[in-house]
Amino acid sequence: MKVITIPFVYLFELIRYNIGKTILVTLTCILFNYAGTIPVQKHERVILKEIQIQGEWVYLYETSDGIESYSQREREKLVGKDKNIHKWKEYAGGNILLWIGTFVLLIITIVIMFSDEGHWDFQDVFENCMKYYIRCEIEDNVYVYTIFGRLIEKSSYQTKRFNIYNLKDITILPKYTLRSDKRNNKLNQLGIK
């Protein structure tokens, strides 16, 4: 039943072993998720007077500093009861910063991934993941290493490196029951726990 936990342990080891790359990828995903989500800014201005001068339209409006004007070639579409309100929308500047941040982080992430030191070390991560499942017991002054009920190695000294590079390597190992497991099985049959 412990086999079900392998993907979770593998993911944990992958994140732990590659913390910097994981942070970069996570930040890039978060920025990408929020880029473009700041709502469009809506503005409106009450136009005091609209004048056409030499083919250009001049609009007078009131601000806190007094009356100001702006001009343009085409006539503005004014709304409201008196047709004197100018409404327009602007793209939020924060969205631009989010998109730039996403792009910069994405470029940094891609450069790091394809550099010599940027690989994710999947093999080392897998080996660390499998170490969670390896059991070691001493039987007759011999170290016995098993994983999922299969014998990895018997050795007269402690070993830290095993020749397990993928799950298929585990399936070709011979089945083996440790003495402690045999004893526990016999006690369970007798109803003693």
C-alpha positions as CSV (number, residue, x, y, z in Angstrom):
1,M,0.0,0.0,0.0
2,K,3.0,2.3,0.4
3,V,3.4,2.3,-3.4
4,I,0.5,4.8,-3.6
5,T,2.6,7.4,-1.7
6,I,5.5,7.3,-4.2
7,P,4.3,10.2,-6.4
8,F,3.8,12.4,-3.3
9,V,7.2,11.6,-1.8
10,Y,8.8,12.0,-5.3
11,L,7.2,15.5,-5.6
12,F,8.3,16.4,-2.1
13,E,11.9,15.4,-2.9
14,L,11.8,17.1,-6.3
15,I,10.8,20.4,-4.6
16,R,13.3,20.0,-1.8
17,Y,16.2,19.1,-4.1
18,N,15.4,21.9,-6.6
19,I,14.1,24.6,-4.3
20,G,15.4,27.6,-6.3
21,K,14.0,26.3,-9.6
22,T,10.7,25.5,-7.9
23,I,10.4,29.0,-6.5
24,L,11.1,30.5,-9.9
25,V,8.5,28.3,-11.7
26,T,5.9,29.0,-8.9
27,L,6.5,32.8,-9.1
28,T,6.2,32.7,-12.9
29,C,2.9,30.8,-12.7
30,I,1.5,33.1,-10.0
31,L,2.5,36.2,-12.0
32,F,1.0,34.7,-15.2
33,N,-2.2,33.9,-13.4
34,Y,-2.6,37.5,-12.2
35,A,-1.3,39.3,-15.3
36,G,-4.2,41.0,-17.1
37,T,-6.6,40.7,-14.1
38,I,-6.5,44.3,-12.9
39,P,-9.8,45.8,-14.2
40,V,-9.8,48.5,-16.9
41,Q,-9.9,52.0,-15.4
42,K,-13.1,53.9,-16.3
43,H,-13.0,57.7,-16.4
44,E,-15.5,60.4,-17.0
45,R,-15.4,64.1,-17.4
46,V,-18.1,66.7,-17.6
47,I,-17.5,68.8,-20.7
48,L,-18.5,72.5,-20.2
49,K,-18.3,73.5,-23.9
50,E,-17.5,71.8,-27.2
51,I,-16.1,74.1,-30.0
52,Q,-14.9,73.3,-33.5
53,I,-11.9,75.4,-34.6
54,Q,-10.3,74.9,-38.0
55,G,-11.3,71.2,-38.3
56,E,-10.3,70.3,-34.7
57,W,-12.7,69.8,-31.8
58,V,-11.8,71.6,-28.6
59,Y,-13.4,70.5,-25.3
60,L,-13.4,72.7,-22.2
61,Y,-13.8,70.9,-18.8
62,E,-13.4,71.9,-15.2
63,T,-10.7,70.6,-12.8
64,S,-9.5,71.6,-9.3
65,D,-7.0,74.0,-11.0
66,G,-9.7,75.7,-13.0
67,I,-10.9,75.3,-16.6
68,E,-8.7,73.3,-18.9
69,S,-9.0,72.1,-22.5
70,Y,-8.0,69.4,-24.9
71,S,-8.4,69.1,-28.6
72,Q,-8.5,66.3,-31.2
73,R,-9.4,65.9,-34.9
74,E,-12.5,63.7,-34.4
75,R,-15.6,64.6,-32.4
76,E,-16.0,62.8,-29.1
77,K,-19.1,60.8,-28.4
78,L,-20.7,62.5,-25.5
79,V,-23.3,60.8,-23.3
80,G,-25.7,61.8,-20.5
81,K,-29.0,63.7,-20.4
82,D,-27.4,66.9,-21.7
83,K,-24.8,65.1,-23.9
84,N,-22.0,66.7,-22.0
85,I,-20.2,63.7,-20.3
86,H,-17.2,62.2,-21.9
87,K,-16.4,58.6,-20.8
88,W,-13.4,56.5,-21.7
89,K,-11.4,53.5,-20.5
90,E,-7.7,53.0,-19.9
91,Y,-5.7,49.8,-19.6
92,A,-4.4,49.5,-16.0
93,G,-0.7,50.1,-15.7
94,G,-0.4,47.4,-13.1
95,N,-1.2,44.8,-15.7
96,I,1.7,45.9,-17.8
97,L,4.1,45.5,-14.8
98,L,2.6,42.0,-14.2
99,W,3.2,41.0,-17.8
100,I,6.7,42.3,-17.8
101,G,7.5,40.5,-14.5
102,T,6.0,37.3,-16.0
103,F,8.1,37.6,-19.1
104,V,11.3,38.4,-17.2
105,L,10.8,35.5,-14.8
106,L,10.0,33.1,-17.7
107,I,13.2,34.1,-19.5
108,I,15.3,33.6,-16.4
109,T,13.6,30.2,-15.7
110,I,14.2,29.0,-19.3
111,V,17.9,30.2,-19.2
112,I,18.5,28.4,-16.0
113,M,16.7,25.2,-17.2
114,F,19.0,25.0,-20.2
115,S,22.2,25.9,-18.5
116,D,24.7,23.2,-17.4
117,E,23.7,23.6,-13.7
118,G,20.0,23.9,-14.5
119,H,18.9,20.2,-14.8
120,W,16.4,19.0,-12.3
121,D,18.5,15.9,-11.2
122,F,15.6,13.5,-11.6
123,Q,17.7,10.5,-11.0
124,D,19.0,11.8,-7.7
125,V,15.5,12.8,-6.7
126,F,14.3,9.3,-7.5
127,E,17.0,7.7,-5.4
128,N,16.3,9.9,-2.5
129,C,12.6,9.1,-2.9
130,M,13.3,5.4,-2.7
131,K,15.3,5.7,0.5
132,Y,12.1,6.5,2.3
133,Y,10.9,2.9,1.5
134,I,14.1,0.9,2.1
135,R,14.1,-1.1,5.3
136,C,17.3,-2.4,6.9
137,E,17.5,-5.1,9.5
138,I,20.3,-7.1,10.9
139,E,20.0,-10.9,10.5
140,D,22.9,-13.1,11.6
141,N,25.3,-10.1,11.6
142,V,24.4,-9.3,8.0
143,Y,22.6,-6.1,6.9
144,V,19.5,-7.0,4.9
145,Y,18.0,-4.2,2.8
146,T,14.5,-4.6,1.4
147,I,12.0,-2.5,-0.4
148,F,8.3,-3.4,-0.8
149,G,8.9,-6.9,0.3
150,R,11.8,-7.5,-2.2
151,L,15.4,-8.1,-1.4
152,I,17.8,-5.4,-2.5
153,E,21.0,-6.5,-0.9
154,K,22.6,-8.5,1.9
155,S,25.9,-7.0,3.1
156,S,28.3,-7.4,6.0
157,Y,28.6,-3.6,6.1
158,Q,26.1,-0.7,5.9
159,T,25.4,0.6,2.4
160,K,24.1,3.9,1.3
161,R,23.9,3.5,-2.4
162,F,21.6,1.0,-4.1
163,N,21.2,0.1,-7.8
164,I,17.6,1.2,-8.1
165,Y,17.1,3.7,-10.9
166,N,13.4,3.2,-11.7
167,L,10.4,1.2,-10.5
168,K,11.1,-1.6,-13.0
169,D,14.4,-2.3,-11.1
170,I,12.3,-3.0,-8.0
171,T,9.9,-5.4,-9.8
172,I,12.8,-7.7,-10.9
173,L,14.2,-8.0,-7.4
174,P,13.5,-11.4,-5.6
175,K,10.7,-11.4,-3.1
176,Y,12.0,-11.6,0.5
177,T,10.3,-11.7,3.9
178,L,12.3,-10.4,6.8
179,R,12.4,-12.4,10.0
180,S,10.6,-9.7,11.9
181,D,7.8,-9.8,9.2
182,K,7.6,-13.6,9.5
183,R,7.4,-13.3,13.3
184,N,4.6,-10.6,13.1
185,N,2.7,-12.7,10.6
186,K,2.8,-15.8,13.0
187,L,1.7,-13.6,15.9
188,N,-1.2,-12.2,13.9
189,Q,-2.3,-15.7,13.0
190,L,-2.3,-16.5,16.7
191,G,-4.3,-13.4,17.4
192,I,-1.5,-11.7,19.3
193,K,-0.5,-8.2,18.4
